[in-house]
Amino acid sequence: TPAADSSDVLNLSAPSVLLMEASTGTILYEKNSHTFLRPASITKIMTTLLALENSDLNEVVIFSDDAINNTEGSGIYRDYGEQMTMEQCLYAVMLNSANECAYAVAEHVGGTVENFVDMMNAKAKELGCTNTHFANPHGLFDENHYTTAHDMALIAKAAYQNETFRIITGTARYTIPPTNKHDEPTDLQNHNEMIHAFKTRGQYLYEYCVGGKTGYTTAANSTLVTYAEKDDMTLICVIMNAQSPAQWTDSIALYNYYFENFSLYNVAQNETRLENGEMDMGMLNTNSSFVKIDPAGNIVLPKSAEFSEATPAVSYDDTSDDVLANIKYTFAGHDVGSADIISTGVKADTFSFDNVKSEEISTEAGTRTTTKHKFQINIWKVLLGILGVAALVVIAFLIWRFADNFYIIRHKYFSKSRPDKRYKTIKRNYRSKRRRRRRRK
């Protein structure tokens, strides 16, 4: 839904439009953004994103016969068996909208074009696209190849998060050196008139534009995805089914209006209701020292509005070990951004089982030493303790047994060391009798 009266102020002529803030995904303006339309060559944003995620820029791409024979329209006239690096191919895809290069990239990354197309549709679904189906990697007409301005904004947002994509899409000119089939270098020029004066002598150059992708077929009319940055805010504009030059004029009108009237606000820097206890955080209210607002969270508001006018709502639907909750903001009934509630990493003090360790912590105010208490149990020490107790029990048992049988042991000992006196007397009498018998004889 457009901002109040903005549709009248802007007087846009393109039939399908969407403007999104890149960091929050906030939709600032939309017009028939869920209508099924032909994307033409803005399809190549998805092709480039998948190639960057699934290949290395130094990999060598070999142009098959199919890459040459099955494509037409815009291209850079590659030959059968020609070899280029993935980086060179992607510059040709994004700047010159080279269809044969898009086909060769798809074969290289997917093994076959059919497999790559399956990857495209899987990625679209992963990004939340609900009305998109790709049939090829370049955007030439196919009955089963369609999308919407809304879905293209989701794809464009994901692509812009890739640093290499941002570099490629923002390049005005690029030169491919000689290849095994071409003795001369190939000069590429960005077809995005908002970045580079390609055909229109510069009347659509826009100083804040940092990238984008053009498209055109007779079935799709003119399509355009662009990115613009100003005052720390990045906007994504999608124009579809436009009659040229509406793709340029409508994009510039949208950028000018929303950069002039809207601003990006960092939630962590502006939200005070969490610290003051004015925001219902449930159980997190009692643990405020252990949580904080993620510094990456932003919202988009009209410059005439105060941050406090945005209505927060705490959600626990999408949490993890680090993300404890999420604050979603609305303004005038529209979603305007969100911020995660994350753990500060502060641990409650506990007592150490065996020792206390101190460590230095660097802060903005300097370096300080803090004592870190941990309850630590050393399993080997526990086992040694158990063995020690068991040994004491055995020793005590042996002592008790010895004491209990002391007199028996003593009697046996002395009985063996001193023979029985009765035995000595009998032996002595026996000897006396023998002596007396000898005397009689």
PECOR-V830560 format. One record per pair of residues at least 4 apart in sequence whose ideal C-beta (glycine too) atoms are under 8 Angstrom apart, sorted by the first residue. I is the first residue (numbers start at 0). J is the second residue. Records with the same first field share a line. If there is no record, write none. Layout:
I: J, J
This chain:
0: 29, 333
1: 5, 6, 28, 29, 30
2: 27, 28, 260, 301
3: 331
4: 8
5: 9, 28, 256
6: 10, 11, 30
8: 256
9: 28, 249, 252, 253, 256
10: 252
11: 16, 30, 245, 249, 252, 253
12: 241, 242, 245, 248, 249
13: 30, 238, 239, 240, 241, 245, 246, 249
14: 30, 31, 34, 239, 240, 241
15: 30, 31, 32, 34, 36, 147, 148, 237, 238, 239, 240
16: 28, 29, 30, 31, 32, 148, 236, 237, 238, 239, 249, 253
17: 26, 28, 29, 30, 32, 148, 149, 151, 152, 236, 237
18: 26, 27, 28, 29, 234, 235, 236, 237, 253, 257
19: 24, 25, 26, 27, 152, 156, 234, 235, 237
20: 24, 25, 27, 232, 233, 234, 235, 263, 299, 336
21: 156, 159, 226, 233, 234, 235
22: 232, 233, 263, 295, 297, 336
23: 263, 297, 298, 299, 335, 336, 337
24: 156, 336
25: 298, 299, 333, 334, 335, 336
26: 32, 149, 152, 333, 334
27: 234, 257, 261, 299
28: 253, 257
29: 148, 149
31: 148
32: 147, 148, 149, 152, 237
33: 130, 147, 148, 149
34: 147, 148, 239
35: 130, 145, 146, 147
36: 145, 146, 147, 148, 219, 222, 239, 240
37: 138, 140, 144, 145, 216, 218, 219, 222, 240
38: 42, 138, 144, 145, 146, 151, 214, 219, 222, 239
39: 138, 214, 215, 216, 219, 222
40: 73, 96, 137, 138, 212, 213, 214, 215, 222
41: 138, 151, 212, 213, 214, 222, 223, 224, 237
42: 46, 133, 135, 136, 137, 138, 144, 146, 214
43: 47, 92, 93, 96, 101, 136, 137, 138, 212
44: 48, 151, 154, 155, 158, 212, 224
45: 49, 119, 122, 123, 133, 136, 154, 158
46: 50, 92, 101, 104, 105, 115, 119, 136, 137
47: 51, 89, 92, 93, 158, 164, 167
48: 52, 122, 154, 157, 158, 161, 164
49: 53, 108, 115, 118, 119, 122
50: 54, 85, 88, 89, 104, 108
51: 89, 161, 163, 164
52: 161
53: 108, 118
54: 58, 85, 107, 108
55: 85
56: 84, 85, 86, 89, 163
57: 84, 85, 86
58: 84, 85, 107
59: 82, 83, 84, 85
60: 82, 83, 84, 85, 88, 103, 104, 107
61: 80, 81, 82, 103, 107
62: 66, 67, 77, 78, 79, 80, 81, 82, 83, 99, 103
63: 67, 79, 103, 106
64: 68, 79
65: 69, 102, 106, 112
66: 70, 77, 99, 102, 103, 106
67: 77, 78, 79, 99
69: 102
70: 74, 98, 99, 101, 102, 137, 139
71: 98, 139
72: 98, 139, 216
73: 95, 96, 97, 98
74: 95, 97, 98, 99, 100
75: 91, 95, 97, 99, 100, 175, 185, 187
77: 81, 83, 97, 99, 100, 103, 180
78: 180, 181
80: 179, 180
81: 178, 179, 180, 181
82: 178, 179, 180
83: 87, 88, 91, 100, 103, 175, 178
84: 88
85: 89, 104, 107
86: 90
87: 91, 175
88: 92, 97, 100, 103, 104
89: 93, 100, 104, 167
90: 94, 167, 170, 173, 175, 187
91: 95, 97, 100, 175, 185, 187
92: 96, 97, 100, 101, 104
93: 167, 168, 189, 212
94: 167, 170, 172, 173, 187, 188, 189, 190
95: 187, 188, 190
96: 190, 212, 213, 214
97: 101
98: 102, 137, 139
99: 103
100: 104
101: 105, 136, 137
102: 106, 112, 135, 136, 137
103: 107
104: 108, 136
105: 109, 112, 115, 116, 136
106: 110, 111, 112, 115
108: 115, 118
109: 113, 114, 115, 116, 117, 118
110: 114, 115
111: 115
112: 116, 135, 136
113: 117
114: 118
115: 119, 136
116: 120, 133, 134, 135, 136
117: 121
118: 122
119: 123, 133, 136
120: 124, 131, 132, 133
121: 125
122: 126
123: 128, 131, 133, 146, 150, 154
124: 128
126: 153, 154, 157
127: 153
128: 146, 150, 153, 154
129: 150
130: 145, 146, 147, 149, 150
131: 145, 146, 147, 150, 154
132: 143, 144, 145, 146
133: 144, 146
134: 141, 142, 143, 144
135: 139, 141, 144
138: 144, 214, 216, 219
139: 216
140: 144, 216, 217, 218, 219
146: 150, 151, 154
147: 151, 239
148: 152, 237, 238, 239
149: 153, 237
150: 154
151: 155, 224, 237, 239
152: 156, 224, 235, 237
153: 157
154: 158
155: 159, 224, 226, 235, 237
156: 160, 235
157: 161
158: 164, 168
159: 164, 165, 210, 226, 233, 235
161: 165
162: 166
163: 167
164: 168
165: 169, 209, 210
166: 170
168: 209, 210, 211, 212, 226
169: 194, 209, 210, 226
170: 189
171: 188, 189, 194, 195
172: 186, 187, 188, 189, 195
173: 186, 187
174: 184, 185, 186, 187
175: 184, 185, 187
176: 184
177: 181, 182, 183, 184
181: 185
188: 195, 197
189: 194, 195, 197
190: 195, 197, 213
191: 195, 197, 208, 210, 211, 212, 213, 223, 225
192: 196, 197, 198, 199, 203, 204, 247
193: 203, 204, 205, 208, 211, 225, 247, 250, 251
194: 204, 205, 208, 209, 210, 211
195: 204
196: 200, 201, 204
199: 203, 244, 247
203: 244, 247, 248, 251
204: 208
205: 225, 227, 250, 251, 254
207: 227, 228, 229, 254, 258
208: 225, 226, 227, 254
209: 226, 227, 228, 233
210: 225, 226
211: 223, 224, 225, 226
212: 223, 224
213: 221, 222, 223, 246
214: 219, 221, 222, 223
215: 219, 220, 221, 222, 243
216: 220
219: 239, 240
220: 239, 240, 241, 242, 243
221: 238, 240, 241, 242, 243, 245, 246
222: 238, 239, 240, 241, 246
223: 236, 237, 238, 241, 246, 247, 250
224: 235, 236, 237, 238
225: 235, 236, 250
226: 233, 234, 235, 236
227: 233, 234, 236, 254, 258
228: 232, 233, 234
229: 254, 258
230: 258, 262, 263
231: 263
232: 258, 261, 262, 263, 299
234: 253, 254, 257, 258
236: 250, 253, 254
238: 245, 246, 249, 250
241: 245, 246, 249
243: 247
244: 248
245: 249
246: 250
247: 251
248: 252
249: 253
250: 254
251: 255
252: 256
253: 257
254: 258
255: 259
256: 260
257: 261
260: 301, 302, 303
261: 299, 300, 301, 302
262: 299, 300, 301, 302
263: 297, 298, 299
264: 268, 269, 297, 298, 299, 300, 306
265: 269, 294, 296, 297
266: 270, 292, 293, 296, 297, 298, 326, 328, 336, 337, 338
267: 291, 292, 293, 294, 296, 338
269: 306
270: 292, 306, 311, 326, 338
271: 275, 277
272: 277, 278, 307, 311
273: 277, 278, 280, 287, 292, 340
274: 287
276: 284, 287
278: 311, 313, 326
279: 284, 313
280: 284, 287, 290, 313, 324, 340
281: 313, 315
282: 286
283: 287, 290, 323, 324, 340
286: 290
288: 343, 345
289: 342, 343, 345
290: 323, 340, 341, 342, 343
291: 340, 341, 342, 343
292: 296, 326, 338, 339, 340, 341
293: 322, 338, 339, 340, 341
295: 338, 339
296: 326, 336, 337, 338, 339
297: 336, 338
298: 306, 309, 328, 330, 335, 336, 337, 338
299: 335, 336
300: 304, 306, 308, 309, 330, 335
301: 330
304: 308, 309, 330
308: 330
309: 328, 329, 330, 335
310: 328, 329, 330
311: 326, 327, 328
312: 326, 327, 328, 329
313: 324, 325, 326, 340
314: 324, 325, 326, 327
315: 324, 325
316: 325
317: 322, 325
318: 322, 323, 324, 325
321: 341, 342
322: 339, 340, 341
323: 339, 340, 341, 342
324: 339, 340
325: 337, 338, 339, 340
326: 337, 338, 339, 340
327: 334, 337
328: 334, 335, 336, 337, 338
329: 333, 334, 335
330: 335
348: 372
349: 372, 373, 374
350: 372, 374
351: 355, 356, 372, 373, 374, 375
352: 374, 375, 376, 377
353: 375, 377, 380
354: 375
355: 370, 371, 372
356: 370, 371, 373
357: 368, 369, 370, 371
358: 368, 369, 371
359: 366, 367, 368, 369
360: 366, 367, 368, 369
361: 365, 366
362: 366, 367
376: 381
377: 381
378: 382
379: 383
380: 384
381: 385
382: 386
383: 387
384: 388
385: 389
386: 390
387: 391
388: 392
389: 393
390: 394
391: 395
392: 396
393: 397
394: 398
395: 399
396: 400
397: 401
398: 402
399: 403
400: 404
401: 405, 408
404: 408
405: 409
406: 410
407: 411
408: 412
409: 413
410: 414
411: 415
412: 416
413: 417
418: 422, 423
419: 423
420: 424
421: 425
422: 426
423: 427
424: 428
425: 429
426: 430
427: 431
428: 432
429: 433
430: 434
431: 435
432: 436
433: 437
434: 438
435: 439
436: 440
